[in-house]
Amino acid sequence: MSKVMLFGLGEVGTHILEFLVRDPKCPELIVCDVNEEVSQKRVNNAVIGAAIFKLYPKVTFKKVDLTDVDGTALLISEEKPDVVINCAVLQTWHVIRQLPEDLYAKLSSASLGAWLPCQLGLSYKLMLAIKKSGVQTNVINTSLSCITNPVLAKAGLAPTIGIGNVELIEPAVRIAISRELNVPVDIVKVYLVAHHVWWVYPREAGYKKGPYYIKILVNDKDVTKQFNTDELLWDAIKLYPPDTEFTTVSANSTIKNMYALLNPLPIFTHSPAPNGLPGGYPILLSKNGAELALPEGITVEEAIKINEDSNKIDGIERIEDDGTVVYADYSHQILKGMLNFDHKSFKAEDSLEVAFELMAKYREFAAKSTKQYV
């Protein structure tokens, strides 16, 4: 039986667990989190729910502190997973929604990349542990993978693939086209190169739309020119509910990628950050890893540039060859002006410490701001 290690039982991680245990094909799961009491209860809830359907997957919980690289590496070396799924983050991207609306809009305009240290810190530690373990395994990183995976790649720690982002957009586009043309969804094929800025642009305050590439086939006929593609993407993304209910789809994206990484035969799909590339692409995915599956009409270099340019719209000016992240000027200035967080750049290996500083600065700002509005 295949074995999968799942790190982090937050919102997405819990959805993944609940969906997987109700699948008769569920692999053996080793669920890992630092919060033993809460996580064990979530595991219990999942396996009891599965038992209602007479399904009894093998699920084991392990308490793991990802900041303990040696301890994590030892566990991975003992378990030898076929796939590792990372859902561990220090602070989710939507925490700032708790601010008063005007302050949220202003801070949100620093873009999602402004919070990269909070997404990167634990991912970096986990990838170090996997490398130290010596286990050859495919890794799915769910944590802001459009940007975190490229940083990890520059540090020599690239996960195999990310999840969501471009894959939140692509199936919604196919659904929208199917409804517009009154054709079955299965005969609609989309090739989409897009960064997650296109996912958040129609949904969140302060974001700008980025570049993208799209090719639309219906019954193998190119119908791209029939659509205003800006409007198509906007309308497709608006099919989703507000807030974070879409995380069920993110969990589905993860599970699909997991099964692909356990299978010797590749599937055509969309996902972000294959082998540490920035942004999202059409790919072929199997246990042998990820391979770009671009159509005629766009080169690899053009696809990468689309996503590198989108990084700048998302608060990241560039990622240096040594894994140093350089903030875009506007993002740096917003963080400095509002939170007194003054880092124009940071190194991948320092991301955990930088994240703790950013989180502390945000808590101070949020506490002060809340008092002013009472």
DRENTOR-961250 format. One record per residue: x negated, y, z negated of N, C-alpha, C in turn. Coordinates in steps of 0.02 Angstrom, whole numbers, padded with zeros to 5 digits, always signed. Layout:
XYZXYZXYZ...
//
This chain:
-00042-00060+00000+00000+00000+00000-00044+00062+00000-00024+00113+00038-00060+00176+00039-00052+00211-00028-00103+00253-00044-00102+00288-00108-00112+00363-00095-00070+00403-00127-00071+00476-00119-00076+00508-00187-00122+00556-00193-00127+00596-00254-00095+00664-00242-00049+00683-00285-00014+00747-00280-00034+00791-00340-00067+00847-00326-00090+00892-00378-00043+00953-00381-00013+00964-00439+00029+01022-00450+00103+01008-00443+00140+01013-00499+00212+01001-00498+00250+01066-00510+00236+01116-00469+00277+01176-00468+00337+01164-00424+00361+01218-00393+00423+01213-00354+00414+01167-00294+00363+01179-00253+00354+01137-00193+00333+01066-00212+00287+01060-00260+00265+00994-00281+00322+00951-00308+00367+00981-00345+00424+00943-00372+00472+00922-00317+00483+00966-00268+00524+00947-00210+00493+00887-00174+00427+00890-00163+00393+00835-00129+00404+00769-00167+00394+00772-00232+00403+00712-00273+00474+00685-00268+00523+00728-00276+00593+00707-00275+00612+00677-00207+00589+00708-00153+00605+00682-00087+00570+00616-00073+00507+00611-00092+00468+00551-00077+00495+00489-00112+00512+00495-00176+00532+00434-00213+00598+00406-00189+00636+00445-00151+00699+00421-00123+00690+00392-00053+00629+00388-00031+00612+00359+00034+00587+00288+00024+00618+00238+00054+00594+00169+00045+00522+00159+00066+00495+00204+00108+00425+00199+00131+00377+00234+00084+00400+00259+00028+00358+00298-00017+00293+00262-00035+00236+00295-00026+00173+00264-00047+00166+00266-00122+00115+00232-00147+00099+00239-00219+00078+00311-00232+00107+00340-00285+00094+00410-00301+00058+00417-00368+00005+00456-00368-00029+00477-00429-00015+00552-00435+00027+00571-00483+00048+00641-00491+00005+00673-00545-00025+00730-00530-00073+00762-00574-00054+00834-00589-00058+00853-00651-00044+00922-00672-00074+00933-00740-00088+00996-00757-00117+01012-00821-00064+01012-00877-00001+01024-00859+00054+01028-00907+00086+00959-00913+00063+00920-00962+00085+00851-00967+00159+00844-00986+00181+00883-01034+00250+00876-01059+00301+00890-01004+00294+00947-00971+00342+00966-00918+00337+00919-00859+00277+00903-00838+00267+00862-00778+00291+00791-00788+00278+00762-00846+00301+00693-00858+00377+00689-00855+00411+00740-00880+00484+00742-00877+00508+00747-00805+00472+00786-00764+00490+00792-00693+00479+00725-00656+00426+00690-00674+00415+00624-00646+00471+00577-00668+00488+00579-00731+00543+00537-00756+00608+00551-00718+00623+00615-00708+00683+00635-00673+00684+00606-00602+00627+00609-00569+00622+00585-00500+00632+00510-00496+00598+00472-00538+00602+00399-00533+00670+00373-00556+00701+00407-00603+00769+00388-00624+00818+00400-00567+00810+00458-00534+00852+00472-00476+00843+00420-00421+00781+00399-00409+00768+00348-00359+00800+00281-00378+00799+00266-00443+00827+00203-00466+00901+00197-00453+00936+00254-00450+01007+00253-00433+01018+00221-00365+00969+00230-00320+00972+00200-00253+00937+00133-00249+00922+00104-00308+00886+00040-00311+00817+00044-00278+00785+00103-00286+00717+00113-00261+00672+00122-00321+00616+00087-00321+00571+00087-00379+00498+00097-00358+00482+00156-00332+00414+00169-00310+00366+00170-00369+00303+00156-00354+00252+00158-00406+00228+00230-00413+00243+00261-00471+00224+00330-00484+00190+00333-00551+00131+00361-00553+00092+00368-00614+00075+00441-00625+00081+00464-00688+00061+00532-00703-00007+00533-00737-00049+00582-00717-00114+00593-00748-00121+00667-00765-00139+00681-00827-00153+00749-00846-00221+00769-00817-00223+00823-00778-00284+00845-00745-00291+00920-00751-00350+00942-00771-00367+01013-00771-00415+01024-00713-00391+01056-00660-00432+01064-00600-00495+01106-00611-00496+01145-00664-00557+01183-00678-00613+01138-00703-00595+01077-00723-00645+01026-00742-00661+00985-00679-00709+01010-00641-00726+00978-00577-00752+00907-00587-00794+00897-00637-00821+00830-00649-00766+00780-00667-00721+00800-00711-00667+00755-00731-00620+00739-00673-00605+00790-00632-00562+00779-00574-00596+00733-00524-00661+00744-00513-00699+00702-00466-00700+00629-00489-00707+00618-00554-00708+00550-00580-00641+00516-00567-00586+00551-00579-00520+00521-00568-00510+00504-00494-00530+00550-00449-00522+00537-00377-00565+00477-00356-00625+00472-00384-00668+00416-00366-00639+00349-00390-00602+00351-00447-00570+00291-00472-00509+00272-00431-00470+00322-00411-00406+00308-00377-00415+00296-00302-00465+00329-00271-00479+00322-00199-00415+00331-00157-00387+00390-00159-00325+00402-00122-00337+00405-00047-00286+00386-00009-00288+00393+00064-00274+00465+00084-00233+00499+00046-00216+00569+00059-00212+00605-00008-00236+00667-00009-00229+00711-00067-00185+00770-00046-00135+00786-00087-00092+00844-00075-00104+00893-00132-00124+00954-00114-00135+01005-00165-00078+01056-00164-00042+01061-00220+00011+01111-00230-00005+01156-00289-00066+01154-00314-00083+01191-00375-00103+01263-00359-00070+01310-00391-00087+01381-00386-00085+01412-00456-00120+01467-00464-00120+01501-00528-00060+01548-00536-00041+01580-00481+00017+01625-00483+00050+01624-00414+00115+01610-00412+00149+01607-00348+00156+01676-00317+00163+01677-00251+00165+01740-00214+00226+01783-00230+00281+01751-00254+00343+01789-00264+00351+01817-00334+00299+01810-00377+00304+01837-00445+00319+01912-00445+00289+01948-00396+00297+02021-00397+00368+02044-00381+00411+01997-00359+00481+02016-00348+00516+02036-00412+00487+02021-00469+00517+02039-00533+00510+02113-00548+00469+02148-00509+00461+02220-00518+00523+02258-00495+00533+02320-00520+00585+02362-00492+00576+02368-00416+00630+02376-00380+00630+02370-00307+00579+02416-00273+00575+02479-00295+00529+02526-00262+00456+02506-00273+00440+02483-00333+00371+02463-00347+00355+02397-00311+00405+02353-00308+00393+02291-00271+00377+02305-00198+00416+02350-00167+00405+02366-00097+00335+02395-00086+00313+02438-00132+00247+02469-00125+00191+02418-00134+00196+02376-00186+00144+02326-00199+00145+02272-00145+00205+02254-00122+00211+02203-00070+00176+02224-00006+00171+02290+00007+00139+02313+00068+00064+02301+00069+00036+02279+00012-00034+02256+00012-00041+02190+00048+00016+02156+00060+00021+02093+00097+00003+02032+00053+00022+01976+00079+00013+01913+00042-00061+01898+00029-00103+01917+00077-00175+01905+00069-00206+01939+00010-00173+01991-00015-00198+02026-00074-00203+01979-00134-00160+01928-00135-00157+01881-00191-00196+01817-00178-00238+01819-00127-00277+01761-00108-00315+01728-00165-00347+01766-00211-00384+01733-00265-00340+01685-00305-00276+01704-00315-00231+01662-00355-00214+01597-00318-00216+01599-00252-00201+01540-00212-00264+01498-00200-00321+01530-00202-00384+01497-00183-00420+01464-00242-00414+01494-00301-00455+01472-00358-00453+01398-00373-00393+01370-00380-00386+01299-00396-00399+01255-00335-00381+01279-00276-00396+01242-00214-00470+01232-00206-00508+01284-00221-00582+01280-00216-00609+01227-00264-00585+01228-00326-00608+01179-00375-00590+01108-00355-00530+01098-00328-00509+01031-00307-00552+01007-00249-00565+01050-00201-00606+01029-00144-00678+01013-00166-00703+01050-00214-00769+01033-00243-00767+00963-00274-00713+00949-00310-00707+00884-00344-00703+00827-00293-00665+00838-00239-00659+00786-00188-00728+00773-00156-00764+00826-00142-00831+00817-00114-00877+00780-00162-00873+00799-00225-00916+00767-00276-00897+00693-00286-00833+00676-00277-00811+00608-00288-00841+00559-00236-00857+00585-00178-00883+00542-00125-00829+00505-00087-00765+00515-00105-00710+00481-00072-00694+00516-00006-00689+00477+00048-00669+00505+00113-00593+00502+00117-00561+00560+00116-00489+00563+00115-00464+00623+00153-00405+00618+00181-00373+00676+00213-00340+00719+00159-00345+00785+00168-00319+00831+00118-00269+00879+00149-00211+00884+00117-00160+00933+00135-00161+00988+00083-00175+01049+00103-00174+01105+00056-00113+01148+00070-00067+01151+00022-00005+01188+00032-00011+01261+00012-00067+01281-00017-00074+01345-00050-00100+01399-00002-00052+01437+00029-00070+01492+00074-00122+01470+00125-00108+01413+00157-00160+01379+00196-00183+01417+00257-00143+01463+00284-00165+01504+00340-00230+01540+00325-00240+01558+00260-00300+01595+00241-00346+01554+00196-00318+01517+00148-00362+01480+00102-00404+01428+00139-00374+01392+00186-00411+01340+00221-00471+01367+00259-00464+01424+00295-00523+01453+00328-00579+01473+00279-00560+01499+00220-00611+01517+00170-00646+01454+00146-00606+01402+00131-00636+01339+00109-00681+01309+00163-00660+01316+00226-00701+01290+00281-00769+01325+00284-00770+01391+00274-00833+01428+00275-00878+01406+00217-00847+01382+00164-00886+01357+00106-00903+01283+00113-00888+01254+00172-00903+01183+00184-00854+01135+00151-00793+01159+00137-00744+01119+00099-00676+01118+00133-00674+01114+00199-00611+01121+00236-00563+01064+00222-00501+01079+00202-00448+01028+00201-00432+01007+00273-00398+00951+00279-00379+00927+00346-00327+00972+00379-00278+00993+00339-00220+01029+00367-00185+01067+00311-00143+01115+00331-00099+01149+00283-00028+01125+00293+00020+01168+00273+00091+01151+00282+00130+01215+00291+00193+01208+00313+00239+01264+00316+00216+01318+00365+00230+01380+00347+00211+01438+00387+00234+01432+00459+00189+01416+00506+00211+01409+00576+00264+01355+00583+00262+01305+00540+00312+01251+00545+00379+01270+00513+00380+01323+00475+00444+01350+00454+00478+01386+00512+00437+01415+00556+00463+01454+00612+00485+01409+00670+00441+01362+00689+00450+01324+00751+00516+01285+00753+00535+01247+00702+00599+01211+00706+00659+01258+00706+00652+01315+00671+00707+01364+00671+00715+01394+00740+00660+01405+00776+00663+01430+00845+00698+01378+00889+00682+01314+00881+00715+01263+00922+00790+01260+00908+00808+01267+00845+00879+01267+00827+00914+01327+00859+00882+01386+00856+00912+01447+00884+00920+01440+00960+00870+01412+00993+00874+01403+01066+00929+01353+01083+00933+01299+01045+00985+01249+01057+01055+01280+01052+01065+01322+01003+01130+01354+00994+01143+01405+01049+01091+01442+01069+01099+01494+01121+01116+01463+01189+01082+01408+01206+01091+01377+01272+01140+01319+01271+01164+01301+01211+01210+01245+01203+01181+01181+01232+01121+01165+01210+01087+01104+01232+01064+01066+01169+01052+01001+01175+01028+00963+01117+00959+00989+01094+00949+00989+01029+00885+01013+01001+00827+00970+01027+00839+00906+01037+00785+00860+01056+00755+00875+01124+00791+00911+01168+00762+00926+01233+00728+00995+01234+00726+01027+01176+00691+01092+01170+00622+01079+01140+00571+01101+01176+00502+01094+01151+00470+01163+01149+00439+01178+01093+00408+01244+01083+00334+01234+01068+00292+01275+01099+00222+01281+01080+00214+01350+01049+00196+01352+00985+00193+01416+00950+00126+01424+00915+00092+01478+00929+00032+01498+00892+00051+01559+00851+00052+01552+00785+00075+01606+00743+00049+01598+00672+00035+01654+00642+00012+01660+00573+00073+01668+00528+00064+01657+00463+00123+01663+00419+00148+01734+00412+00112+01784+00438+00140+01853+00436+00206+01856+00474+00214+01813+00525+00277+01814+00562+00333+01781+00521+00316+01739+00474+00366+01711+00430+00390+01763+00379+00344+01801+00351+00363+01848+00298+00388+01915+00325+00367+01933+00386+00385+01998+00413+00461+02012+00413+00503+01966+00435+00574+01980+00433+00606+01972+00363+00568+01946+00315+00598+01926+00252+00577+01968+00192+00518+01999+00195+00490+02032+00136+00475+02105+00149+00476+02144+00096+00461+02216+00102+00388+02228+00119+00376+02277+00162+00308+02302+00172+00267+02266+00224+00294+02216+00258+00254+02177+00306+00263+02203+00377+00212+02192+00418+00214+02210+00489+00211+02146+00530+00241+02148+00589+00238+02089+00633+00168+02083+00663+00147+02021+00674+00082+02009+00703+00087+01982+00774+00030+01973+00807+00031+01942+00873+00048+01868+00868+00069+01840+00924+00085+01769+00927+00086+01748+01000+00089+01683+01010+00098+01655+01077+00153+01604+01073+00199+01604+01122+00252+01554+01123+00266+01532+01194+00276+01468+01202+00298+01439+01266+00357+01393+01251+00412+01402+01288+00474+01366+01274+00491+01323+01335+00500+01258+01322+00522+01211+01374+00590+01182+01355+00635+01179+01403+00699+01145+01394+00704+01093+01448+00707+01030+01427+00706+00974+01474+00646+00980+01521+00589+00999+01492+00524+01005+01526+00521+01064+01574+00570+01108+01575+00569+01168+01616+00551+01228+01574+00503+01268+01597+00482+01327+01560+00536+01381+01565+00565+01397+01507+00619+01447+01505+00599+01507+01461+00535+01515+01448+00511+01567+01402+00537+01636+01422+00536+01650+01488+00553+01718+01512+00628+01733+01504+00667+01683+01486+00739+01696+01475+00752+01731+01408+00700+01734+01366+00710+01759+01298+00668+01820+01284+00697+01865+01244+00657+01916+01210+00628+01881+01149+00565+01861+01153+00538+01816+01102+00530+01850+01034+00519+01916+01031+00519+01950+00967+00586+01941+00932+00640+01953+00969+00707+01945+00941+00721+01872+00923+00697+01827+00965+00708+01755+00952+00676+01734+00887+00613+01754+00876+00579+01736+00813+00614+01768+00754+00631+01832+00760+00666+01867+00706+00731+01831+00687+00772+01818+00739+00837+01786+00726+00829+01716+00698+00779+01679+00722+00768+01611+00697+00748+01611+00624+00704+01656+00605+00681+01659+00535+00739+01680+00490+00784+01722+00517+00841+01745+00477+00893+01690+00467+00884+01632+00499+00929+01575+00486+00920+01548+00415+00861+01560+00386+00847+01534+00320+00882+01575+00266+00897+01544+00208+00923+01582+00151+00870+01627+00123+00889+01677+00083+00840+01722+00053+00803+01689-00005+00757+01728-00035+00719+01705-00093+00677+01643-00077+00676+01593-00122+00630+01537-00113+00665+01471-00099+00728+01473-00078+00763+01411-00063+00731+01373-00005+00695+01408+00038+00663+01376+00095+00607+01328+00075+00588+01328+00011+00533+01284-00010+00550+01210-00001+00614+01193+00005+00631+01124+00022+00604+01105+00091+00604+01153+00138+00577+01141+00204+00501+01136+00202+00470+01176+00159+00398+01171+00149+00379+01101+00124+00420+01075+00079+00408+01007+00054+00415+00956+00110+00466+00965+00152+00474+00919+00209+00415+00922+00256+00389+00982+00267+00329+00990+00309+00271+00951+00280+00263+00954+00214+00209+00918+00181+00216+00842+00189+00277+00818+00178+00289+00746+00183+00278+00721+00254+00301+00758+00303+00289+00739+00373+00214+00736+00387+00176+00785+00363+00103+00784+00374+00071+00726+00337+00096+00711+00277+00068+00654+00239+00076+00589+00277+00137+00576+00302+00148+00514+00339+00106+00512+00403+00098+00569+00436+00056+00571+00496-00016+00553+00479-00040+00577+00422-00109+00564+00402-00120+00493+00377-00066+00456+00369-00071+00385+00351-00063+00340+00411-00051+00370+00469-00035+00332+00529-00090+00337+00582-00110+00281+00613-00163+00285+00663-00140+00318+00728-00074+00320+00742-00049+00349+00803-00032+00423+00792-00057+00469+00833-00045+00540+00822+00026+00561+00839+00050+00612+00804+00114+00644+00821+00100+00715+00843+00143+00741+00886+00141+00812+00905+00181+00851+00853+00151+00904+00827+00185+00943+00776+00154+01012+00773+00177+01053+00727+00147+01118+00714+00126+01121+00640+00070+01152+00627+00048+01161+00558-00007+01214+00556-00017+01244+00498-00070+01293+00491-00137+01262+00474-00189+01297+00496-00258+01286+00472-00285+01216+00484-00277+01187+00544-00309+01122+00557-00384+01128+00553-00414+01087+00511-00487+01086+00502-00515+01155+00484-00474+01196+00450-00499+01260+00425-00492+01318+00473-00458+01310+00530-00445+01366+00574-00395+01414+00542-00399+01479+00558-00350+01526+00530-00283+01520+00564-00228+01530+00526-00162+01532+00555-00136+01465+00579-00082+01467+00622-00047+01406+00640-00049+01390+00714-00043+01325+00730-00052+01300+00798-00009+01238+00811+00005+01223+00875+00028+01156+00892-00031+01108+00889-00018+01049+00860-00073+01002+00849-00051+00931+00860-00100+00886+00864-00090+00814+00858-00119+00794+00790-00081+00755+00752-00101+00739+00683-00095+00664+00671-00147+00635+00644-00148+00563+00627-00198+00552+00572-00208+00488+00552-00257+00473+00500-00328+00491+00521-00338+00502+00585-00403+00524+00609-00412+00600+00604-00360+00635+00581-00365+00707+00570-00321+00747+00617-00339+00810+00625-00298+00857+00665-00337+00879+00727-00299+00886+00782-00328+00907+00845-00281+00958+00877-00308+01013+00902-00266+01063+00934-00231+01033+00996-00168+01055+01007-00129+01031+01065-00099+01092+01100-00143+01137+01122-00120+01198+01155-00097+01182+01226-00047+01219+01250-00024+01209+01319-00067+01248+01368-00055+01238+01432-00087+01280+01483-00063+01352+01473-00108+01399+01481-00089+01469+01473-00121+01503+01415-00154+01466+01371-00188+01497+01314-00250+01454+01297-00305+01488+01285-00367+01453+01268-00374+01447+01192-00418+01405+01170-00432+01398+01099-00455+01464+01070-00499+01499+01106-00525+01563+01082-00470+01615+01075-00423+01616+01122-00368+01663+01119-00322+01647+01060-00310+01583+01048-00267+01563+00993-00297+01582+00926-00362+01570+00918-00396+01588+00856-00395+01664+00845-00405+01703+00899-00405+01776+00892-00337+01802+00870-00283+01772+00896-00216+01791+00875-00211+01786+00798-00236+01732+00771-00230+01720+00699-00280+01760+00659-00340+01772+00685-00388+01816+00651-00361+01887+00648-00331+01911+00703-00301+01978+00702-00243+01981+00652-00206+01927+00646-00151+01924+00598-00176+01926+00526-00234+01896+00513-00263+01899+00446-00271+01972+00424-00291+02015+00471-00301+02086+00454-00235+02119+00434-00181+02098+00468-00115+02124+00449-00093+02097+00382-00123+02041+00362-00106+02009+00299-00156+02025+00244-00192+02079+00251-00234+02104+00197-00306+02081+00197-00325+02038+00245-00393+02011+00246-00429+02035+00308-00478+02078+00299-00515+02106+00356-00556+02052+00391-00590+02010+00351-00629+01956+00381-00651+01907+00327-00673+01849+00350-00702+01798+00306-00774+01788+00330-00822+01802+00288-00892+01797+00307-00912+01723+00314-00969+01712+00346-00992+01643+00358-01007+01605+00294-01020+01641+00238-01034+01607+00175-00971+01599+00132-00913+01616+00160-00850+01609+00122-00831+01671+00083-00867+01726+00092-00849+01789+00060-00787+01818+00094-00737+01836+00055-00676+01866+00081-00681+01942+00074-00667+01977+00129-00669+02050+00129-00598+02075+00140-00572+02112+00091-00505+02140+00096-00502+02195+00150-00445+02199+00184-00431+02257+00226-00427+02319+00182-00447+02377+00209-00450+02438+00169-00383+02455+00137-00328+02448+00175-00263+02467+00147-00244+02422+00088-00259+02358+00093-00243+02312+00039-00285+02327-00023-00349+02339-00012-00394+02356-00067-00371+02419-00103-00350+02469-00064-00330+02533-00094-00265+02526-00134-00218+02486-00110-00156+02476-00147-00169+02439-00212-00209+02387-00210-00225+02350-00271-00263+02394-00321-00309+02434-00295-00348+02479-00339-00303+02533-00369-00261+02564-00326-00220+02619-00349-00165+02598-00397-00134+02541-00384-00077+02520-00425-00098+02478-00485-00146+02433-00475-00163+02384-00527-00231+02397-00560-00269+02446-00533-00338+02457-00556-00381+02394-00545-00366+02359-00492-00404+02300-00472-00450+02321-00414-00513+02327-00428-00559+02359-00380-00611+02309-00355-00589+02265-00309-00634+02218-00276-00624+02226-00201-00672+02253-00166-00669+02257-00094-00681+02188-00063-00718+02145-00099-00732+02078-00075-00743+02032-00135-00741+01967-00122-00759+01918-00173-00782+01854-00138-00824+01816-00173-00849+01753-00146-00802+01696-00164-00800+01646-00122-00755+01589-00134-00769+01557-00202-00833+01551-00220-00849+01518-00283-00829+01559-00344-00815+01624-00334-00793+01667-00389-00718+01676-00391-00681+01642-00347-00610+01656-00338-00569+01643-00402-00588+01593-00442-00551+01579-00502-00555+01637-00552-00615+01662-00564-00625+01717-00610-00592+01781-00583-00597+01793-00518-00565+01851-00488-00489+01845-00494-00463+01785-00487-00391+01775-00494-00367+01790-00564-00404+01768-00614-00385+01783-00684-00384+01858-00696-00432+01893-00668-00434+01966-00675-00373+01998-00641-00359+01976-00580-00302+02004-00543-00236+01991-00579-00228+01931-00605-00166+01914-00642-00159+01957-00705-00214+01967-00740-00212+02008-00801-00194+02080-00784-00224+02106-00730-00209+02175-00709-00135+02181-00690-00110+02130-00655-00040+02133-00636+00006+02131-00697-00010+02088-00746+00032+02084-00806+00034+02151-00843-00022+02184-00847-00025+02250-00879+00020+02300-00841+00014+02299-00775+00053+02345-00734+00127+02330-00740+00146+02266-00738+00216+02247-00742+00247+02266-00809+00208+02255-00862+00234+02272-00929+00245+02347-00936+00198+02386-00912+00204+02459-00915+00262+02484-00871+00268+02455-00812+00320+02476-00766+00389+02459-00792+00396+02401-00822+00461+02380-00849+00483+02427-00904+00438+02448-00947+00454+02494-01001+00478+02561-00974+00448+02583-00918+00467+02646-00889+00538+02644-00860+00561+02585-00843+00627+02580-00811+00681+02562-00861+00662+02549-00923+00712+02532-00974+00749+02595-00997
//
